[in-house]
Amino acid sequence: MSVIELLKNFQFTESEAKVYVALSQYGPQTGYEVSKTSGVPRSKVYNILESLGKRGIVCFSQSKRTKLYKAESIDMVCSLMENTIQETRTKLKREIELDSYFREDEQIWELNDWNLVKVRCLELLKQSQKQVLIQLWSQELNDEIEQALAEVQRRLKEVLIILYDEKQEYKTNLKHVYRHGYEKEKMEDMNGRWLLLTIDGQAMLYVTFDEKGMSHAIYTRKKEMSFFAREYIMHDAYCLKILNQIEDLPVMDQLKDIRDVFYKN
């Protein structure tokens, strides 16, 4: 059975399968390049890329001059599709070793589906080998993510979790969680919730939310961005640890305006 036929069992059309295989084999490409490498006409290829993007099978990176598309790994596709037949997945990976085509890169990839973001988050937590740092709000701490974080805490020594909760209830079974306590001020600063995850200083996932749900998400293995994400979370933890140490001291009254960092002219 051909690769194209196997992909059809994953609810791909023939043209969608050709686009996915082309992106897998040749790496990130523009829409024009995808049309050439896949043999799918330009009149159809952009609609197909948009459709695959909405399903979380393809992600994109937008710059001023160009838009690059990238295929997600076959494991990611399998996780997103609940009706996928396990035998077909095994045959597909045996027929074409798609993973061999996925090279690490430092592009900033945009993710436009919350289900894809959750899967990416869970995959990153599973891949972590030394260190995990994460900031998230109670609305995003679902059972899957909580269980994954609990497993990370069992495996690794360096795990830092900062939890935000507008009601300040902080309902979780996770151990050693920083409870932020300044949610109102942070909501005013950020105009919404967010999730920030970095693992091993190598990868970063950043997601923002508004009143309608997820508004934007990016994923990258750019080390500079992972570094700043790590430092941001670490700095937040330092401040919380200091405040926790001195919360019962008289000096706290003098620190009530500590977040007002701008000098008044």
N, C-alpha and C positions, 0 to 999 in steps of 0.2 A: 504494500500500500504506500502511495506517495505521501510526501510531507503535506502537500496541499489537501489531499483527501483526509489525512489525519486531523488537520486543522478544521476541516468542515465539521468534524465531530464535536468541536469546541464552539459550534454555532457561528463559524466564520463563513462568509460567502467566498467564492473562488477569488474574487478581486481583493477582498480583505486579507485572505490568506497570502496572496502574492505580495501585498504591501508589507505585511508583518514579516515574512521571510526575507524580503529585500532589506528591511531595516535591521533585521537580526544579522544578516550576512555582512552588510556593508557599514553598519554603525549609523550614527546620527546623520541625517540628510535633510536638505530642503525639500519642499513639495515637488519642485521641478526635478530634482535628482531622484526622488522616489519613483516618479513616473517613468524615468529612463531605466532605472535598475529593476523595477518590477514588471514593466511592460503594460502597466495600467494607464490608460489615456489621461492626460492632464485634466480633461473635462470631468473626470470621475474621481481623480486621486485626492483632491482636497476635501471632498465630501466624505470620502472613506476615512481619511486621516482624522477628520472631525468626529466621525462616528466612533472610531476606535479610541479616540481620546476621551470621549464621554463614557466609554465602557472601562476606562482605566488601563487599556491594553497598550496605548501609546501616550507618551508625555511630550511636552514641547518646551523649548527655551526661546524666548523672544528677545531680540535686540533691535536697535533702531533700523538696521538694514535688512535683517533676515530673520527667519523663523526656522529653527531646527526641530526635527522630530526624532524621537528615539523609541525603540520598542522596549517594553518591559520584559523581564525574564519570563521564561515559561513557568517557573514556579510561582511567580506573582500572578500570572494569568490564571493558573489553576486555583489559587487561593481565592480569587475574585469570582470564580464561576462555580457555584455550588452544585450544579447539575453535571459537572464534568465527570466522565467515566474514568475511574482510576486506571483501568487497563489501557485506555487510549493515551492517557498521559505518559504511561511507562513506554508504550510503543513509540510515541512521538520523540521522547528524549533519547531513545535508542536509535531511531532513524536519523535524527539530525541533532548533534550535540550543540544545541543553541547556546548553552552557557559559554561555550568556547568563543562565541562571537562578542560577548559582552565585556568590553574593556572598561576599566575604571577611568573616569575622567573628572575634570573639575568644572564642568558646566553647572549652571544653576538651573535645575529642572523644575518646571511648574506642574503641580498636581491639581486637578480640577474636580476631584471626586472624593468625598469624605470616606467612603468605603476603601478606596485606594490608599488614602492617607493612613487609615487605621491599620491596614495590612502592612504598609511600609513601616509604621511605628513598631508593630509586633515583630517584623523581620529584623529590624535594627536591634531591638532588645535581645532577640535570639542570637544575633551575630556577635554581640558585645563580648569582649574577651578580658577586659581589664577595668574599664570605668564607664559608668552611666550617670549622666546628669540630666534632670528633667524638671521643667516647670509646667504645671497644668492646673486647670480648674476642675472643680468637682463634677461639672457637667460632662467632661470628657473622660473622667476616670470610670469607665465602664468595667464590667466583670473581666473581659478579656485582657484589657490593659492592666488592671489591678493584679490579675494572676500572673501576667508576664513580668511585672515589676517585682512581685513576690519571689518568683523564680530567680530573677536577676539578683535580688538581695541574698538568696541562698548560695548563689554561685560566686559572686564577686565581693571583694572587700570595699571597693570604692564606688558606692552608690549614693547619689544625692537627689532627694525628691523634695520639691517645694510645691505645696498644695495651696491653692486659692479657693475660697468658698465665700460667696457673697453673704450667705447666712451665718458664716463662721461656725459651722457645725463640724466640718472636717470628718465626715463619716467614712472611715476606711479601716481595713484590717492590716494595712501595711505598718511595719515597724519603722521607727526612726524617720519620721516625716516632719519636715519643717512646715508649721502652720503659719501662713504669712501674716494675717491679721490686719493688713492695710489695704484690703480689697477696694474699698471705696476710693481711696487716693489713686490706686493703680488703674482703676476703671476710668477715672478722670484723665489720667496721663495717657492711656493707651486707646481710649475710646472703644473698648471691647475686650473680650477674652483672647487668650492665645495659648498655644502649646509650643514649647521649645525643648528639643531633645538633641543631645549630642553624645556620641559614643566613642570612646578610645581616642578622642582628639582627632578623629578621622572623618566623621560624617555628621551632618546636621540636618534636622527637620524642623521647619518653622511654619506654624499654622495660625491664622488669625480668624476670629469669629465676630459676627455682628448679630443683631437681633433675629436675623433670618437663618442663621447657621454659619457654616464655614464660608468665609469670603475669599481667602487666598491661602495658598500653601506652596512652599518651595522645599526642595531637597537638594543637597549638594555634598560632594566629598572634597570641596575646596578647603584646604587646611586652614587658610587664613580666617574663613568664616566660622569654621568649627572652633578655632581658637577663641574668637571673640564671643561666640555663644557660650563656651565653657567659662570664660572669665566673667561674663554677665551673670550666669547662674551662681558661680562661686562667690561673687561680690554680694549678691542678694543673700546668700547663706551667711556670709561673714556678718553682715549688718543685723540679720535676725538673731544670730548667736549672741552678738554683743547686747542687743536690746533685751534678750531673754535673761542675760546675766545680771542686768542692772534694773530690771523692771520693778523691783521692790525698794529701790534706793531713792532717797529724796531728790537725787539729781534728775530723775525722769521728768519732773515738772519743768525743768529747764530745757528739756529736749523735745517738747511737744511740737515745736515748729522746725524740727531738724530736717524735714523733707523740703523746706523752702530754701533752696540752695542759691537763688539768685540775689545778688546785691541790689538794694533799692537805691536808685539814683535820686 
